[in-house]
């Protein structure tokens, strides 16, 4: 049995809940079987997260009473799906959800608008497609991210394989998931095997809070690796042979408005390790979070705060003791850019891949663009590999060159463009938004429904100033938790109240620098008013090839201090 240390004698309510029911079953099975119940208890809402499920309601309808629903998230390591798996998810979204699929910022898929009566069937059929929702949420290791772009050499496939290995090694072992969703029965907590269960890795009370892992291949930082609790930066020789990884630890985006003890943080680079030690190191980093993070205050329960307070040297020493070897000094690397590849591109093996911009990650049929139908038709007919990207977009891979024209024509017949520039402007393609309203219970302001129109307004301002072809990374979230990683963007919008946002400025192209708070509360109509003078100065004062975020760092922050958090 794993023993866990805690740094407080007064654990939070969530810790007590996990202690009482270490198999994470609660009364989920009983509620599923009750035809009179349309939602789950507050305690079960916490257990459901471990099963990849969030109870929600349609906040647009609250004035007429709560319409209970659920969001279900698949765990898809590296964002890689087979054609059959994607087609199964497409059909399930129509049958049990709101006929859309949402690509997440961690390369997963979400189903929205699921009703309780269809929940068990949905989760069971996801598993029948050889996917899972277990550990897509909850106080465990979340979906492991990896570069989605098809290999231009052999390196990408090796890194993807390591990501899958780590995801499997860190999966929780509770039997409640299979029992509830596949067998349709509750585990008996009176049985000592369940009552006394302790996960071999996580222990009886799992992690103090979530844990995020990512892999990256320089010079592309498409996964925003420094925003993760644990990261592996691939180091290769001139011929593309994988030599090992630089380990990073202690990154994280979440914060709370008005609480200066919570903040986004970039991970520290800890040292170099050989690739055959990846699983051991991932487990050890996770156990440091398990054993040292705060179990009394969930807002403080992240590995980033442990490393911030104890230091990277302490962390390295603790980690080396757990893995039984010394880390080498970090190997040289450089991140030059961040983002997805759009349009038609050639793979190392001569086949093609197609990068498709999916605005705000929502795969749907709307406004003359039948994206969901087009993808279903293309994938069913041509059987490409599917890669979900960290930018909420989608890649179709392993396509024969002879099929390019046919696929382009088929997409066009549904109003979906494959040419890069016609998929969306450069500003739009570099944007991201979280889901927010009407389904996320944490949202303070709009995000997914609002950002597209704001991008249109900003495109107009930039065009007027002669900056129409300038890429600027823009990210928006409806609350400060940071699901779309707004604190890494050149411009980040963070919801603070209905129709009001914080503006954060100064991220960089390689996603290696946090931005800083520029304005604490800006009304929706005033956003372009605030940014126009900055864009005008940037147009006049920028250095050759200087990006907006770099101009902010070089000029703006030297003139005025960032706003108070």
N, C-alpha and C positions, 0 to 999 in steps of 0.2 A: 504493500500500500504506500502510495506517495504521501510524504509528510509535507505540509505547507507551513511556512512561517507567515505571520501577519504582523503589521506594524501598528495595530490598534486592538484594544480589548473590546471595542464596540463596533462590530461589523454592521454594514448597511443592511437594509431590509432585503435587498437582492441576495446578499450572502446567506442570510438566514433561510431564505426560500430555497436556494440550491442545496444547502445543508440538509434540509428536511426531505428533499426529493432529489437525490443525486442522479437518478436515471432520467430526470427532466420530463417526466410524463404528466405530472399534475392530474387534472381531471379532463384532459383534452379528449380522450376516447369517449368518456361519458357524455360530454357536451356534443360531440359529433353524432352520437347515437340518439340524442334528444331532439325530436322533431319540433318541439316548442321553443327551443333556444335558437336565437338568431345571432348570438355573439358569445364570446368567451369571457371568463372572469378576469379580473386584473392580475391575479397570480398566474393564470394560464397564459395571459398575454406575454409575460416574461419567459415562460417555458417555450412558447411558440416561436420566439425569436431564434432559439437554438435549432429549431426545425426549419428555419428559413422563411418564416411567416410573420407578418406584422398585421395585427388587427387595426383597421382604419375605419373612417366613415367619410361620406361625401360632405365636405364642409360647406359646399354651396347650398346644401339642402337643410342645414341645421335649424333654420328658422321654422321649418315645418316638421322637425323631428329628425333624429339621427337615422341615417340609412347605413347600417353596419355592412362592412365589406372587409376584404383582406387583400394584402399584397403578398405574393409568393415569389421568392427569388431562387433561381437555380445557381448552384455552385459549379462553375465551369473553369477549371484551372487553365490559365493562359488564354482563355477565350476561344478555345478550339472546339468546334462542333463538326460532326459528320453531317452530310446532307440529310440522312434519315432523322437525325436528332433535331436539326433545325425544322424540318417539315413537321415533325411531331409537335414541337413547340408552337408552330404556326397554327396547327389545327386545334391544339388545346386552348390557345388564346381566343379562338373563335367560339369554342364550345363552352368554356368555363369562365372566361374573363371578359374584358370589354373590347375584344377584337383588335387589340394592339399588343405589341411587344415593346419593352423598353430596354435598350442597351444601357448598362450602367457604366459608371466611371471606373469600375473594377472588373470589366470584361465579363460581366454576367448578364443574364436576362431576367427581367421582372414581368410578372403577370399582375395586372391591376383590375380592380373591380370584381374580385372573386367573391361569391357568396358562400356562406357556410355550407349550404346543402351540396355544393359541388366541390368543396375543398378536398375531401379525402380522395375522391376520384381523380382530381387534378394531380395531387402529389403522387398517388399510386402510378398513374400513367406516365408522369415524368420519370419515375424510377424504371418503368417498363421500357422507356427509351434509353436506358443505361445512363441516365443523368441522376442528380440528387439535389435536394434542397437542404440536406443536413449541413449545419455549420455555415450556411450562407449568411447568417446573422448570429447574434448571441455573444457570450463571453468566451470566445474560442478564436482560433486562427481563421480569418475570413478567406475569401477567394484569393488564391495566389496568382499574381499578375506576371505576365511575361511578354516580350516583344511579339506583336501579332504579325508583323510584315513577313511574308514568306521569304525563306532563306535566299540571300544573294550568294551565300557560301554555306559550308556545313555547320557554321557556328550556331545559327538560329535554331536548328533542329536539336542540337545538344542542350541549349539553354531551355528550350521548351520541355525537353525530357526531364531535366532537373527540376523544373517547376512542378511537373506532374508528380515526381517522386516526393517532393517536399509536401505537396498537398495531401498525398496519401498518408505520409508518415505522421502528419499533424491532425488527422481526422479523429474526432471523438468516437468512442467505442460503445456508447450506450445502446442497449437493445430496444429502448422505448420507441425509437424512430421506426424501425421495421415492424414492431408489434402494432403500433397505432395505425400507420399509413398503409402497410402491406397486408397484415393479418387482420386489422380492424378490432383489436382487443387491447385492453389496458394491462400493463404489467402489474403484478400483485406486489405492493410495497411491503406486505407482511412476509413475503419470501425473503429470507436473509440475504440471498444473492442480489436482490434488488435494494433492500433496505440498507445494506452495508456496502453497496457498490462504490468503488472509487476508480475513476478512469486511470489507466496505467500511465498516461502522460499528464493529464490535467488534474488528477486528484478528485476529491469529493465535491469541491466547490468551484472547479474549473478556473477560469482566469478572473481577475478583478474586473476587467473589461476587455473589449475586442483587441485583436492583434492582427496586424497587416504586414504581408510579405510581398516583395516584388523582385523581379530580375530585370536587368537592363543590359543592353549591348551598346557601348559608346561607338560613335559620337552621338547617337540618338537616345534621348531621354524621354521616350514616349510614355513611360509608366510613371513619370514624376517620382523617381525612386527615393529621393531624399525626403519625401513626405510620408514614408512608410516606417513602421516600427522596426522592421528588419529588411535589409536589401542586399542583393548580390549583384555586383557590377562585374560583368564578364571581362576577363583580360585574355587577350589572344596574341599570338605572334603575327608576324607580317604575312604569313600564309593563311591566316584565319583559323589556326589550331587553338583550341581552348586550353589555356594554361592554368586557369583557376579563377578565383573571384576575390575582389575587394569587398569586405563586409561593411555594411553601414547599419547603424542602429540609432533609434531615438527620435525618428521623425514623426510628425503628426499634425493634422490640420485643425482639429476641434478646439473651440474656445467658447466662452459664454460672454454675452454682452454685459459690460459693467463689472466683470470679475477679472482683475488684472493678474490673478494667480493662474488664470488659464490663458493659453496663447498657442499659436502655431509655432512649430519648431522644425528646423532642418536636421536631418540625421547627421551624426558624426561618422567619419570614415575610420573604422577600427583597425583594419589590417587585412593582409592577404592570406587566403587559405587555398589548398588544393581542392579540385572539384570533387574528389571522392569523400570529402568531409562535409559536404553541403548539408545533408540530412542531420548529421550530428550537431552541427553548429546551429541550424534552425531550431532544433529541439532545445538546445541549451539556452539560446536567446529567449525563447518562449518561457522557459522555466524561470529565468531571472525575473521576467515580468510577473509570472505566477507567484513567485516567492517574495518579491520586494515591493510591488505596486500597492497602492492604497486601497484597502478593502472597506474603509469606513466612509469614504467620500468618492463617489463615482466620477465626479468632475475632475478629480485628481488621480484617477486610477488608470494612468497610461504609462508605458515604459518611458516616454519622452521626459516625464517629470522625474523619474528615478535617475536617469542619466544627467538631466539638468542639475539636479541637487547633489548627486554623489560624484559626478564627473566621469568622463570617458575613460580615464586611466583606471579608476575603480572598476568600471564595467569590464574593461579588457581583462583585468586580473581575475575577476570573478568568473568570466567566461572561460578563460584559459584553464582555470581550476576544474571547471565542469567538463570541458572537452578533452583535457589531458594533453594538450600540445600548445606551443607558443605560436602566435600569429606572426607572420613576417610583416615588414613595413608595407604599407599600401603600394601597389604597383602604379606607375603613371597611367593616367587616362584623361580624357577630356570630353565633356558633353557640349556639343555645339548647337543643337536644336532640339525642339520638342514638337510633336505633332504626327499626323497620319499621312500616309501616301494615298493620293486620290487619283482617279482615272486609271487608264490601262498602263501596266508596268510589266517588265519581263523578269521572271524568276531565274535562278542560277541554272536550272535544268532545261531552260528554253521555253517552258510553258509561261503562261501569263497569269497575272492577278489583277483584279479590278477593285480599286478602293472607292467606296460609295459614301458620300456625305449623308448622314441621317440627322437632320436638324433636331437638336436637343435629345437625340437618341430614340425618338419615338417612331417606331415602325408602324405605319398606318396608311390607310387609303383616305386621302382628304385633299380638297382644293385642286382637283385635277391631276394630282400625283398619286397614283395607286401603288405606293411603294410596297406594301405588304403583299398585294396580289402579284406584282411583278417579281418580287423575290421568290415567291412560292413557285411561279411558273418556270423561272430560270433555273432554280435549284432542282426542281423535279425533273426537268428535261436534260440538263447538262451535268448535274451531279458534281459541282465544284466543292472544294473544301470551304468551310466557313470560319472566319476569324473575327471575333468581336474586339474592338479596339478600346484603349483607355480614354479615347476622346469621344466616346459614345457613337462611334461609326462602325462600319462593317466592311470586311474584305472578302471577296470571292476568289479562291485560289485554285491553282492546278488546272488552269483552263488551256485547252489546245488552241494554238494560234488560229487554226482554221475556223474556230467557233466565235472569234471576236466579232465579226460583222453580224452574225446571227443574233448573238446576245445583245449587242448594241441596239439592233433593230427591235428586238423583243421588249427591251426596257423602254425604248422610245414610244412603243405602242401604248404603254401605260403611263406616259408622261414623265418618265424617269430618265434623266440625262446621264450619260457616262463620261462625257468630256469634262475635264476638270473645271474650267471656267464656267461652264453652263450648269454645274451642280450647285453653285452658289458662289458669291463673291469671296474674295480672300479674307475679308474681315469675318464673314459669317462662318467660313470653314474653320476658322481658328477659335470659335466660340464654344462654350459649354454651359449647360444649366442643369441644376438638380430638378427633381420632380416638383417639389413644393405643393402649392395648392392645386386642386382641392382635396387631395388624398393624404398628404403627409401631415400628421398631427403636430409636428414640431415647427412647421412653416409659420413665419411671421409676415411674410410678403410673398408675392408671386415670383416665379422664376421661369419654369418651362413655358408657361403660357404667355409670359411677358417679354422674354428676351428677344425673340425674333423681330418684333416690332421695334424694340429699342435699337437693335442692330441696323434696321432700315434707317432710322433717324440718324444714327451715328455715321452710317455710310454717306448720307447726304451732307453732313457737316464736313467730313473729311474730303469729299469730292469738291466742295466749295473752296477748300483751302489748298487744293492741289495735292492732296494725299490719298487720292482714291485707290491707288494700287498698293498702299502700305499695309502690311500685315501687322496686326496688334492682337495679342492673345487677350480675350475677354471671357471672363467666367462669372456666373451669377449663382447665388444660392439664396433660398428663402429664409435661412436662419444662419447662425454663426458656426454650425457644426462642420461645415466645409466639405460636403460630399462631392462637389464639383471642383474641389481644390482651388478655391478663389484666391487664396493667399499666395499662390505661385504665379498668378497671371500678371501681365503688364497692367491690366485694369480689372479689378475685382469688385463686384457689386454684392453686398451682403445684406439681406433683408433685416430690418430692425423694427418695422411696424408696417401695417397695411399701406402700400404705396410709398414707402420710405426706405431708403437704402444708405448704408455706409459705402464710401468709395475708397478703395485701396489701390495704390499705384506703385509701380516700380519693379515688378518681376522681370526676369530676363529670358532670352530665347532658349537657353539651355536648361531652364527650370532648376537652377542652382542657387537662386536668391529669392528670399521672401520679399513680398511687397510690404508697404506700410500704409497706415491709415491716413488718408488725405482729408476726407470730410466724414463726420460722424452721423449726420442725419440730413439726407437730401430728398426732397419730394420728387416724385416721378417726373413732372414737367420741367423740373430744374436741372435734371442730369445733364442734358446737352448744354445748358447755360453754364454750368460749372466747368465742363470739359472743353468747350469751344476755345476759350482764351489759351488753355494749355496746348491744344492742338495747333493753334495759330503760332505760338512761340516755338513749338517744336518744329514746325515747317520752316521757320526763319533761322533757328539757332542750331539745328542738328548738324552733327559731323557727317561726313560721307558714310553712307550705309548704316548710320546709327539708328537703332530701333527706339521706339517711344519709351519703353521701360528703362533703357540705358540713359536716355536724355533726362528722365525723371531723376534717376540716381545721380547723374553727373551735375545737373543744374538745380532742379527744383528742391531737392532735400538739402542742398547747401544754402539755399535762400531762406527756407522756413522749416522748422521742425515738424515732423509728422504730428497729426492730431492725437490727443489722448485716446487710449483704447476704451 
